[in-house]
Amino acid sequence: MTKSTFHEPIMPEETVDSMNCGPGGVYFDGTLGGGGHAYGILVKTAPDGILVGVDRDRDALSEARRRLNPFKDRALFVKGNFADIGNILSGLGIERVNGILLDLGVSSHQFDTADRGFSFSLDAPLDMRMDQEDGLTAFDIVNSFPEEKLKKIIKDYGEEMMPGRIVRAISERRRQSPIRTTGELAAIIAGALPVHLKKKRIHPATKTFQALRIAVNDELTNLHNAIENGIDMLEKEGRFSVISFHSLEDRMVKNLFRSWEKGCICPPDFPVCRCNRKSKLKVLTRKPVMPGEAEIAFNPRARSARLRTAVRI
């Protein structure tokens, strides 16, 4: 096995198996990336399965087209946001699908392409947009958002324990001149935190960079909408699989899947259900599936991955 120059799919066999792929099915990959998972789905669904591949990133779509070219018209490509699954499918004349896959987070290609501005290890302009046609960038947030709003982003999306210290350091610096690059921002964050935190395994800027990326791309809102909208696009027995990489994503996936498994949301002391909210899912992963030691050794970025799957009832 050799590494892709674009993006190495996480838990490829486990993920494709979770989708219960079969010939003749229609499958929605909302985070197409380099097409790694999509390739596996198309192999499993031969000779007539269809894959709808969606991504916000034109670079990803270009690479996926190349990789999936052998499957010809069995692979459909759409530049878009997976939260718009209903509109995307209706635009293709598709009413329901047999499986939905979301592989969240940033691709290796995005991390490793310096001018995309996702990584503090590669000094580059503060960008962090998954869709480079979007307006808001990390530069805008860092240099123009009010202190309280910036503090809330870093605290809520980064789960950073000392957001106030970081925001004060950013505010002081940006009054002098705009903070333009990832390297500048990482150095400001590192300088704002106590010495003992700088000796930890992860870089002191990691959580703040995560928070900014989530805010720039509105990732949690999009994930929530994709799950809520996607459930109703599934055929009966259709599978919904999500790979997440941090606790905020994983918690949302777990809670939404469980909520739609339960159905009723009436208070426990109600004698009868009044909400009429019916169960739509059965959760298949009570605990998330995680990559094995061999995969982590081969692809260290897989270590934090969590795969959860539910089936439409």
N, C-alpha and C positions, 0 to 999 in steps of 0.2 A: 504494500500500500504506500502510495506517495502522496505528499501533501499537494492540495490545489494551490495554484498561485493566486487564486482569488479569494476563496472562502471554503474552509473545511466544514462540512455539515456535522452537527452535533448528534451523537447517538443515531446514526443513519438507519441501522437495522431496527433498533427499538422503536424509532419514530415511525418508519414506514409500516412496521408490524402493528403499531397502535392504531393506524388508520383502517385496518382490516380491508386493504385494497383488493379489488377484484376486477376482472374484465367487464367492460361496458359501463363502469362507474364514471362519475364526474367528480373531480376533486379540486378544491380551492386551496392554493398555497399563497397566503397573504403576505408572505415575506420571502419572495423568490430568491433573493440574493444571487449567488452564482449558479443556482439550479441544482445543488447537490441532493436535497431531499426530493425535489421534483423529478429528478432522473430516476431515483429509486421507485417513486410512485408510478411513473410511466412504464417502467420495466414490469412492475407487478400487475399493472392493469392491461397489459398487452392481450389481444391485438387492437382493441377498440376503445380503451379508456381515454378520457379527456382530462387534461390538467389545465386549470385556469391559473396562470402565474401572475401575481401582482407585486409590484414594488414601487416605492416612492423615488428610487434612485435610478437615474437613466444608465449609469455605469453598470449597475447590477443587471438591468434588463438586457443590455447589450451583451454582457457575458453569458447570461442564461440563454439567450437566443443561439449563441454559438454552441454552447454545451448541449442544448436540447435539439439541435438541428436534425439529428437522425430520426426523431419522432415526427417530423413534418407537421401536418395539421392537427395532430393529437395534442399539441401544446399551444395554448392561446396566451398572449402576453398583453398585460394592461399596466400602464403607468398610473398608479393611483394609491389611495390610502385604504388599508384593509377595513377600516371602520365603515367605509362606504360599500360593504359587500353586497347589500341589496341592490343598489343602483348599478354596480359593476355587473352583477349577474343578469339583471333584467336587460341591461344594454347589450348583452350577448345572447339574449333570448333563452336564458337558462332559468328555470323556476326553482329547482332544488338541486342540492349536491349530496354526494355520499360521504364526503369527508371535508373537514376544514383543518388546516395546519397554520399555526402562527409560531414562528421562531423569532422570539423577541430580541431586542437589544441591537447592538452595532455589529456589522459584519467585520471580519478581519481586514477586508479590503478598505473599508472606511477608516478603521483604526490605523492602518499602515500607510495610508495615503496622506502625506503630511499636510497638504493644503486644505484638507477637509476639516482640520482643527479639532478632532476628537481626542487626540492623545497629547498629554503633557510631556511625553518623552520625545516628541518631534515638534520642535518650535515652528509654529505656523500661525497665520491669522486666526483669531477667534471666530469660528464659524459654527460647526456642529450641526448643520442642517442635513438631514437625511435626504430631503428633496431640495436641491439647490435652487429651485425656482420659488421656494417660499421666501417671505420677506424677513422675518425675525431671525437674528443670529445671536450667538453667545456674546458677541461684541456689544450688541444693543442692550442686552440684559445687564451685563457687567458695568457698562458705562452710563446707562440712562435710567435704570429702574430705581425708585426710591429705596432708601436703606431698609425700611421695614418689609417691603415686598421682596427684596433680594434676600433678606434674612429668612423669611418664611420659605422661600424656594429651597435654600440650602438646608434648612432644618427639616422640612417635610419630605423633599425628594432625595436628599442626600443622607438623611438621618445622621447629620453631623451634630456632635455634642457641643461644639463651640462656635455656632454660626455668628454670634455677635462679634467675637474677636476677628473673624475673617472679614465680615462686612465692614467693620471699622477700618481695617487695614486697606481694603479695596477702596472705600470712600476717601480716605486720606490720599491715596495714590492718584485716584482719578480726578481729584481737585487740581492736581498739579499738571497732569496730562493724561490723555486716554490710554487705557490698557489695551494694547493692540494684539498681543500674541499669547499663545498658550504657555510659552516659557515664562513670560512676564507674570502672568496670573499665577502659575504654579509657584514661582518664587515668592510672590506676595503672600500666598496662603501658607507656605512653609514658614515664612518669617513671622507670621501672626500666631502660630501655635507653640505651646510649651515644648521644651527640648525633648522631654520623655516621649511625646507623641511622634516625634520625628524618627525615633529609633524602632518603630513598629515595622512589621513586614510590608504593609502597604504604604504607598506614598501618601503624605498628608493631604495632597490635593485630590485624591481619588474620589472622595465622597462629594466634594464640591463640583468636580467635573461631571460626575454622574447626575447631580441635581440640575446643572445647567443644560445638559443634553436632554433630560426629560422635559424640562420647561420649553426649550427651543422647539422640540418636536411634538409637544403635547401628548406624550406617550401614554400616560395613564388614562386620560380621557378617551383616546383612540382605542386602547385595549378594552376598556369598559364597553364602549359602543360596539366594538367588533364582536364581543361575546354576546351581548344582548341582541344585536341584530342577526348575528350568525346562527344562533340557535334555531330561529324560525326559517332559515334557509336550508336546514338539514332534512333529508329524507328520514323516515322512520328507520332506526338502526344505524343511522349515519353517525360517524365519529367526529369528535371535536378534540384536537390535540394541541397543546400549547407548551412550548419550551420557554421557560423564564430564566433570568440570570441574577435577579436580586430579590430581596424579600418583599418589596412593594408590589412587584409584578406577581410573584408567586402567591402572595396573600390574596390579591384581587382575584386571580384565577380560581384559587381554592374556594374562596367565599362565594363567588358567583356560581360556580358549578354546584356547590352544596345548596345554595339558595334555590336554584332551579330544580334540584333534586327533591327538595322539601316541598316546594310549591307554595303552600299557604304561608302567609306572613302575618296572620292575625295574632294579637297578643295571646300568650298562653292561657290566660284566664277567660278567654271567650269560650262559651259552651259549644258554639258551632261556628264554622268558617263563614265569614262575611266578605272576604276579599275575592273569593272565587278564582284565586290564582292557582292554576293546576301545575303539577309536576311535569317537567319537559325533558329532564335528563336523568340518567343513572350514572353516578360517578364510578369509573372503573379503577382508578388509582387512589386508594385511601391514603397511601404514602406516595410521594413522587418517585418516578424512575430517575435514577442518577447514573452518570457515566462510570464505567469501571476503571480500575487503576491503569490498565493498558492504554485506554483511550486518553486518559489525562496525561500520561507520560508522553504520548504521541502529540497531543494537542492540549497544552496546559490551560488554554482559555475555556476548555470544557468543564473545568473543575466545579464551577458554581451552577451548572445547568440543572434544571429540574423539569421533568416532563410529566404533565398531568393530562388525563384523557377522560372524556365523558361520552356517553352514547345517547342519542335521541330516542325517546320512548313515545 
